[in-house]
Amino acid sequence: MTIDRVNAAKFTSRSLGEPHDSDFGGEEAHQLFNAAHADICCPPMGHRISWSDCYGGADMLPLTLKADLFLEFNGEPRPLPGHLTEKQHDRALRAQRLATRIRREAHRRNIH
């Protein structure tokens, strides 16, 4: 008997619901996290996964899980890779600051 593979994305909601999504930055926050994550994952010399696929992989996550992409387990920002351009580095720093704020507020609201 074979067991079909289940895509977990079907069961993961991108939205935290209101007012949480809006309070955490809404669509602008989603786009910032998606782009910064793709920048970090895809060095300029190429990567086996495309930038747009990395962007899409992050896009399906809710803001709290996107925030976790930029933070260590203890809530501190993860070190940024050296391959980022100045623009990408600035975007990643903004994403880290927002991630810290979202994770702190999500913890206060008991949202995981």
C-alpha positions in Angstrom: 0.0 0.0 0.0 1.4 3.3 -1.0 0.9 6.5 0.9 0.5 9.7 -1.1 2.7 12.6 -0.2 0.8 15.5 1.4 1.8 19.1 0.7 1.8 20.8 4.1 1.4 24.2 2.4 -2.3 23.3 1.9 -2.8 23.3 5.6 -0.6 26.3 6.5 -2.4 29.6 6.4 -0.4 32.6 5.2 -2.7 34.9 7.3 -2.7 35.2 11.1 -6.1 36.8 10.9 -7.1 40.3 11.8 -6.0 42.4 13.6 -2.7 40.6 13.8 -1.7 40.7 10.1 -2.4 44.4 9.9 -0.7 45.1 13.2 2.4 43.3 12.1 2.8 45.2 8.9 0.4 43.5 6.5 1.3 42.8 2.9 4.3 45.2 3.0 5.8 43.1 5.8 5.2 39.9 3.8 6.9 41.3 0.8 9.9 42.6 2.8 10.4 39.2 4.5 10.0 37.3 1.2 12.5 39.4 -0.7 15.1 39.5 2.1 14.8 35.8 2.6 15.4 35.2 -1.1 18.4 37.6 -1.1 20.0 35.7 1.7 19.4 32.3 0.2 20.6 33.1 -3.3 24.2 34.4 -3.7 25.0 36.4 -6.8 27.2 33.6 -8.2 24.1 31.4 -8.5 22.2 28.8 -6.6 20.5 25.6 -7.5 17.1 27.2 -6.3 16.0 30.3 -8.1 15.4 33.6 -6.3 11.7 33.5 -7.3 11.4 30.0 -5.8 13.0 31.1 -2.6 10.6 34.1 -2.5 7.7 31.8 -3.1 8.8 29.4 -0.4 8.7 32.2 2.1 5.6 33.8 0.7 3.4 30.9 1.9 4.4 31.3 5.5 2.5 33.5 8.1 4.4 36.6 9.4 5.4 34.9 12.7 7.2 32.0 10.8 8.7 34.5 8.4 10.1 36.4 11.3 11.7 33.2 12.6 13.7 33.0 9.3 15.7 36.0 10.5 16.1 35.2 14.2 18.1 32.8 16.3 16.3 30.5 18.7 16.9 33.0 21.5 15.3 35.8 19.5 18.5 37.6 18.5 19.0 38.4 14.8 20.9 35.8 12.7 24.2 36.9 11.2 23.8 38.2 7.6 25.9 36.6 4.8 28.6 38.6 3.2 27.3 38.2 -0.4 24.5 40.8 0.1 24.7 44.0 -1.9 24.3 47.2 0.0 20.6 47.4 -1.0 20.0 43.8 0.0 21.9 44.3 3.3 19.7 47.2 4.2 16.6 45.2 3.3 17.8 42.3 5.5 18.4 44.7 8.4 14.9 46.1 8.1 13.6 42.5 8.0 15.5 41.6 11.2 14.2 44.7 13.0 10.6 43.9 12.0 11.1 40.2 12.8 12.3 41.1 16.3 9.3 43.3 16.9 6.8 40.7 15.5 8.2 37.8 17.5 8.1 39.9 20.7 4.6 41.0 20.1 3.4 37.6 18.9 4.8 36.1 22.2 2.9 38.8 24.2 -0.3 37.9 22.3 0.3 34.2 22.6 0.5 33.6 18.8 2.8 31.0 17.5 
